Amino acid sequence: MSKRIAVVFDSAGTLLHMYRVAKEASTGNILENIESTAIVAQKNGCGLVVLNAESDIILRSRKDMPLFEFIREYRVSIGISCSKGNFTPEIACEIIRRTAPSMGDVHDVLEAVAARCPNVFYLAAGLIIDSEARSVPYVLSTGGHVFSTTLQAVQALHAMKVDMYIASGDSLFALVQLAEFVNIPQERVFAFSNAVMKEKIVLELKRKYEKVVMVGDGINDILAFRAADVGIMTTQQGDNRPEELREAADVIIDNIIKVVDVVKAL
């Protein structure tokens, strides 16, 4: 017999209030509140690449060290959080090797997020890579802290015997910390999940559960919204969201706690 309800959460912007900065390669400027998934969606052959390394290890590296050397020396894996068109880890590694990002660029964005978000829950670093231009236009960092109602929402769903999962484009380091904090088992955490993977996770869960709910806030949640029995878009982060994402959602909420009422009604 299938279990009753599963809820799949995105993390950044959904369970966590995010701070995002980017360093623009062409100018060296630090840009705030950049929407990385929207940039990737605009251009074919673009990908958002996440470094699967703890921020402490990154910040201990030499600033003059080339990024590719850091990846090789520290045996850092990379994950593709989202992409458009033909984009693979092999393409990403080749472009990182041939271009000039240094660890100093990565330090700059991590330090900028830490300065703006003093109670930062986790810090992650990544890049936007343009495979057609063979360039790295942005080095990125994101950090966040849980929304004030996140824990309350998860605890209420636990009490209702709802099974919860996290499917996110973030690195495993970041997601394990979050899962431990909100008491979601690590085996129910899917890191480096792009739009297609999120959809696949939802479809697989639909074979085990009577109802599957997807909760997210970004364009990379759109396929999972459509695949789920109920797609919930949250606007708590406060960013503008594309109209097509709103149209794909069954319910739009402004606070994560309202997921509880939606699930109760199922």
C-alpha positions in Angstrom: 0.0 0.0 0.0 1.4 3.4 -0.9 2.2 5.9 1.9 0.0 9.0 2.1 1.9 12.3 1.5 5.4 13.4 0.6 6.5 17.0 0.5 9.6 18.0 -1.5 11.3 21.3 -0.6 13.7 23.3 -2.6 16.2 24.9 -0.2 17.5 28.4 -1.3 14.7 30.9 -1.2 12.2 28.3 0.0 13.5 27.0 3.4 16.3 29.6 3.6 16.3 33.4 3.1 19.2 33.8 0.7 21.9 36.5 0.2 23.5 36.3 -3.2 26.5 38.2 -4.7 28.4 37.9 -7.9 31.7 39.2 -9.1 31.5 40.3 -12.7 34.6 39.2 -14.6 34.5 42.1 -17.1 34.4 44.8 -14.5 35.5 43.3 -11.2 32.4 44.8 -9.7 30.5 43.0 -6.8 26.8 42.8 -7.7 24.2 42.1 -5.1 21.0 40.0 -5.2 21.8 38.4 -8.5 19.3 35.8 -9.7 21.7 33.2 -11.1 19.1 30.7 -12.4 17.5 33.6 -14.4 20.9 34.5 -16.0 21.5 30.9 -17.0 18.0 30.6 -18.5 18.6 33.6 -20.8 21.4 32.1 -22.8 22.0 28.8 -24.5 25.1 26.9 -23.4 25.2 28.5 -19.9 25.5 26.6 -16.7 25.5 27.4 -12.9 28.4 25.3 -11.5 28.7 24.8 -7.7 31.9 24.0 -5.9 31.4 21.0 -3.5 33.8 22.4 -0.9 33.3 23.8 2.6 33.8 27.6 2.8 36.5 27.2 5.4 38.6 25.2 3.0 38.1 27.7 0.2 39.0 30.6 2.5 42.2 28.9 3.6 43.4 28.6 0.0 46.0 31.1 -1.5 44.3 34.0 -3.2 46.7 33.9 -6.2 45.9 30.2 -6.8 44.0 29.5 -10.1 40.6 28.0 -9.5 41.4 25.0 -11.6 44.5 24.3 -9.5 42.4 24.5 -6.3 39.8 22.0 -7.8 42.6 19.6 -8.7 44.7 20.0 -5.5 41.9 19.7 -3.1 40.0 17.1 -5.1 36.9 19.3 -5.2 34.0 17.9 -7.2 31.7 20.3 -9.1 28.0 20.0 -9.6 25.7 21.6 -12.2 22.9 23.3 -10.4 21.1 24.3 -13.6 21.9 24.7 -17.2 20.5 25.6 -20.6 21.4 23.6 -23.8 24.5 21.4 -24.1 26.4 21.7 -20.8 28.4 19.0 -19.0 30.9 18.9 -16.1 33.6 18.1 -18.6 32.8 21.3 -20.6 32.8 23.3 -17.3 36.2 21.9 -16.2 37.8 22.6 -19.6 36.6 26.2 -19.6 37.7 26.7 -15.9 41.1 25.4 -16.9 41.5 27.7 -19.8 40.1 30.9 -18.2 41.4 33.0 -15.4 39.3 32.8 -12.3 41.5 32.8 -9.2 40.7 31.8 -5.6 40.9 35.6 -4.8 37.7 36.1 -6.8 36.0 33.3 -4.8 37.3 34.7 -1.5 35.8 38.1 -2.5 32.3 36.8 -3.0 32.3 34.6 0.1 33.5 37.5 2.2 30.9 39.8 0.7 28.0 37.4 1.6 29.4 36.8 5.1 29.6 40.6 5.7 26.0 41.1 4.6 24.6 38.1 6.4 26.2 38.0 9.9 24.1 35.0 11.1 24.8 33.1 7.9 23.7 29.4 8.1 25.9 28.2 5.3 28.2 29.7 2.6 28.5 28.3 -0.9 30.5 29.3 -3.9 30.0 28.8 -7.6 30.4 30.2 -11.1 28.3 30.9 -14.2 30.0 29.5 -17.2 29.2 30.4 -20.8 30.2 27.4 -22.9 29.5 29.2 -26.2 31.7 32.2 -25.3 34.1 29.9 -23.5 34.1 32.3 -20.5 33.3 32.6 -16.8 31.3 35.8 -16.7 30.5 35.6 -13.0 32.0 34.1 -9.8 29.2 33.7 -7.2 28.5 33.1 -3.6 25.2 32.4 -1.8 24.5 32.2 1.9 21.4 32.1 3.9 19.6 31.6 7.2 16.4 29.7 7.8 13.2 31.7 7.6 11.7 32.3 11.1 8.9 29.9 10.3 10.8 27.1 8.6 11.4 25.0 11.7 7.8 25.4 12.8 6.5 24.3 9.4 8.7 21.2 9.3 7.8 20.2 12.8 4.1 20.5 12.1 4.5 18.3 9.0 6.5 15.8 11.1 3.6 15.7 13.6 1.2 15.0 10.7 3.4 12.0 9.7 4.3 13.6 6.3 7.6 12.4 4.7 9.8 15.3 3.7 12.6 15.5 1.1 14.9 18.3 0.0 15.8 18.6 -3.7 18.1 21.5 -4.5 20.8 22.7 -6.8 23.0 23.4 -3.7 26.0 21.3 -2.7 25.7 18.4 -0.4 27.8 20.2 2.3 25.2 23.0 2.5 22.2 20.7 2.3 23.4 18.2 5.0 23.8 21.1 7.5 20.2 22.3 6.6 18.7 18.8 6.8 20.3 18.2 10.2 18.9 21.5 11.5 15.3 20.9 10.4 15.5 17.1 11.1 15.1 15.7 7.6 17.0 12.4 7.1 20.1 12.7 5.0 19.0 9.9 2.7 16.1 12.1 1.7 18.4 14.9 0.5 19.2 15.3 -3.2 22.0 17.7 -3.9 22.9 19.3 -7.3 19.3 18.8 -8.5 18.6 20.7 -11.7 15.1 21.1 -13.1 15.0 17.7 -14.9 16.3 15.9 -11.7 13.7 17.5 -9.5 11.0 16.4 -11.9 12.4 12.9 -11.9 12.4 12.8 -8.1 8.8 13.9 -7.9 7.7 11.3 -10.5 9.5 8.5 -8.6 7.9 9.6 -5.3 4.5 9.5 -7.0 4.9 5.7 -7.3 5.3 5.4 -3.5 2.9 8.1 -2.2 -0.7 8.9 -2.7 0.1 12.6 -3.0 3.4 14.4 -3.7 3.7 18.1 -3.1 6.6 20.2 -4.5 7.5 23.5 -2.8 9.9 25.9 -4.5 10.5 29.4 -5.6 12.7 29.3 -8.7 12.5 28.6 -12.5 14.3 25.3 -11.9 11.3 24.1 -9.9 8.9 24.5 -12.8 9.0 20.9 -14.2 8.6 19.5 -10.6 5.6 21.8 -10.1 3.9 20.4 -13.2 4.8 16.8 -12.2 3.6 17.1 -8.6 0.0 16.6 -7.4 0.3 20.0 -5.9 3.0 22.6 -6.9 3.4 25.3 -4.2 5.3 28.5 -5.1 6.6 30.6 -2.2 7.3 34.3 -2.6 8.8 34.7 0.9 12.3 35.5 -0.5 10.7 38.6 -2.1 12.4 38.3 -5.6 10.3 38.8 -8.7 9.3 35.5 -10.2 8.7 34.7 -13.9 5.0 34.5 -15.0 5.4 31.0 -16.4 6.5 29.8 -12.9 3.4 31.3 -11.3 1.3 29.7 -14.0 2.9 26.3 -13.3 2.1 26.5 -9.6 -1.2 25.3 -8.1 -0.9 27.5 -5.0 1.2 30.6 -4.3 2.1 31.4 -0.6 4.0 34.2 1.0 5.2 32.2 4.1 6.5 28.7 4.3 4.2 28.0 7.3 1.3 28.0 4.9 2.5 24.7 3.4 1.0 23.1 6.5 -2.6 24.3 5.6 -2.2 23.2 2.0 -1.1 19.7 3.1 -3.9 19.5 5.7 -6.5 20.1 3.0 -5.3 17.1 0.9 
